[in-house]
Amino acid sequence: MVKHNIDLGDIIAKGRVECEQVEDMLKVRTKHAIPSQRFDAEHLSVNSYIALPGTYKLPLRIDMNVQLDEPGLYLLVGKGRINFGTLCSDNRRMDDIVKPARKVFFYHNQMPMKEFTDLSVTYDLKEMQILIQGEERYYSQKEKYMKAAEFREKNDEGFTIKIACDKFVNLLIKSIAVTEYEGDCEIIRQGKELPIAITTNQWGTPGEKLTMEACIARLPEEIQKCILGIDDYFKAQKNLKFKRTIEKNGNKITYVSSEYGFSYAIYLGNELFKHSLQWYLITKGKPETWHRKTDFMEETLSSLQAENEEFAQRMYNDLEECVGCYGLCLAKTRYSYGDRKKYVCHGKLFFQMNRAGFDDVRTFVDEINRVVQRKEVSSKSS
């Protein structure tokens, strides 16, 4: 048995990742989108990550003590990955290290935000186990790598170990260790049923009426107040004529301004959430007829720049980059800001998952409203 206590200073940053050692910890922040929702195609590789030095052979165990402020974290071993702390709507939480299937696969990957958490993954030759905060979350004796014809060759080469996070997530790492075993890892079972994977927002009891208050009841109290406040804000936007809908399983609350072709959505997952604004596609009819009713993203950014350049710059940076679109993808949108250009997935702008993020939503939508009003005045005068 050889235990590698990884020196945090030896961790390698690749792509758009910032690393900083703070006292005895490593602070990591990803500044570019990764295909965290689409591990479904060979060409969609993760290009922004941190990597442990060297390669490692099975049987092995990976132990980490980490903290996230927002979802989620992705442990990338060989060709596979394990997702931690992602929204319940994430349906690809794990895949094989040698023969990834890129299909729906759930396990109970929930972990607390803003708390240091112990994560442990064991890849034995005949067993696999995942522990979160010491609790067994996954166990299997039927992983594809165990019987894959190419496993021996891959194992002789050694497996790379990488860690990636969603864009603008702050990851703190206290420690990482990799233990390589000569024999088996001697996995200890906990003697109880594995917890069931949470795959939907658990908003109430059977028969209870679906309400926004019920959908957000598990979120932190401060965030609940923010969501109720933004709901009042959208109700007051008479000019933009928002219509609110709640997805039937309570996983998403959407505000649609159909007259101006954009929407704001809050994605819910019990204790977790995300929120974004986008200029949506109208997909009625054949694909060749799909289109956007309008898209004022560039006009809004330009208008904001004249009033608050720092804010406009930050909003442009927060646009969700395309990371592996198909060649004819209609959702792939190019935006310009000054002399900069980038392709954005669905024209989507993600906001911080805190009170400041909701303030940014108001500021941005207020500016859209001003752009719309100026266009209407100009149209009438002409």
KATAKA-V196531 format. One record per backbone hydrogen bond with DSSP energy under -1.0 kcal/mol. NH is the residue of the N-H (numbers start at 1). CO is the residue of the C=O. If there is no record, write none. Layout:
nh->NH co->CO
nh->NH co->CO
This chain:
nh->2 co->180
nh->4 co->178
nh->6 co->176
nh->10 co->7
nh->12 co->51
nh->14 co->49
nh->17 co->15
nh->18 co->29
nh->20 co->27
nh->22 co->25
nh->25 co->22
nh->26 co->173
nh->27 co->20
nh->28 co->171
nh->29 co->18
nh->31 co->16
nh->36 co->34
nh->38 co->35
nh->40 co->38
nh->44 co->41
nh->45 co->43
nh->49 co->14
nh->50 co->163
nh->51 co->12
nh->52 co->161
nh->56 co->159
nh->60 co->123
nh->61 co->179
nh->62 co->121
nh->63 co->177
nh->64 co->119
nh->65 co->175
nh->66 co->117
nh->67 co->172
nh->69 co->170
nh->73 co->84
nh->74 co->164
nh->75 co->82
nh->76 co->162
nh->78 co->160
nh->79 co->97
nh->80 co->77
nh->82 co->75
nh->83 co->93
nh->84 co->73
nh->85 co->109
nh->90 co->87
nh->93 co->105
nh->95 co->81
nh->105 co->91
nh->109 co->107
nh->114 co->68
nh->117 co->66
nh->119 co->64
nh->120 co->131
nh->121 co->62
nh->122 co->129
nh->123 co->60
nh->124 co->127
nh->128 co->140
nh->129 co->122
nh->130 co->138
nh->131 co->120
nh->132 co->135
nh->133 co->118
nh->135 co->132
nh->137 co->130
nh->138 co->130
nh->140 co->128
nh->146 co->143
nh->147 co->144
nh->151 co->148
nh->154 co->150
nh->155 co->151
nh->156 co->152
nh->157 co->153
nh->158 co->154
nh->159 co->56
nh->162 co->76
nh->163 co->50
nh->164 co->74
nh->166 co->72
nh->168 co->30
nh->169 co->166
nh->171 co->28
nh->172 co->67
nh->173 co->26
nh->174 co->65
nh->175 co->65
nh->177 co->63
nh->178 co->4
nh->179 co->61
nh->180 co->2
nh->181 co->59
nh->203 co->201
nh->208 co->205
nh->215 co->211
nh->216 co->212
nh->219 co->216
nh->224 co->220
nh->225 co->221
nh->226 co->222
nh->227 co->223
nh->228 co->224
nh->229 co->225
nh->230 co->226
nh->231 co->227
nh->232 co->228
nh->233 co->229
nh->234 co->230
nh->235 co->231
nh->236 co->232
nh->237 co->234
nh->238 co->236
nh->241 co->237
nh->243 co->256
nh->245 co->254
nh->247 co->252
nh->250 co->247
nh->253 co->266
nh->254 co->245
nh->255 co->264
nh->256 co->243
nh->257 co->262
nh->262 co->257
nh->263 co->278
nh->264 co->255
nh->265 co->276
nh->266 co->253
nh->267 co->274
nh->268 co->251
nh->269 co->272
nh->272 co->269
nh->274 co->267
nh->276 co->265
nh->277 co->349
nh->278 co->263
nh->282 co->291
nh->289 co->286
nh->290 co->287
nh->291 co->282
nh->300 co->296
nh->301 co->297
nh->302 co->298
nh->303 co->299
nh->304 co->300
nh->305 co->301
nh->306 co->302
nh->308 co->304
nh->312 co->308
nh->313 co->309
nh->314 co->310
nh->315 co->311
nh->316 co->312
nh->317 co->313
nh->318 co->314
nh->319 co->316
nh->320 co->348
nh->322 co->343
nh->329 co->326
nh->333 co->344
nh->335 co->342
nh->337 co->340
nh->340 co->337
nh->342 co->335
nh->344 co->333
nh->345 co->320
nh->346 co->331
nh->348 co->345
nh->349 co->277
nh->350 co->318
nh->351 co->275
nh->354 co->352
nh->358 co->354
nh->359 co->355
nh->360 co->356
nh->361 co->357
nh->362 co->358
nh->363 co->359
nh->364 co->360
nh->365 co->361
nh->366 co->362
nh->367 co->363
nh->368 co->364
nh->369 co->365
nh->370 co->366
nh->371 co->367
nh->372 co->368
nh->373 co->369
nh->374 co->370
nh->375 co->371
nh->376 co->372
nh->377 co->373
nh->378 co->374
nh->379 co->375
nh->380 co->376
nh->381 co->377
nh->382 co->378
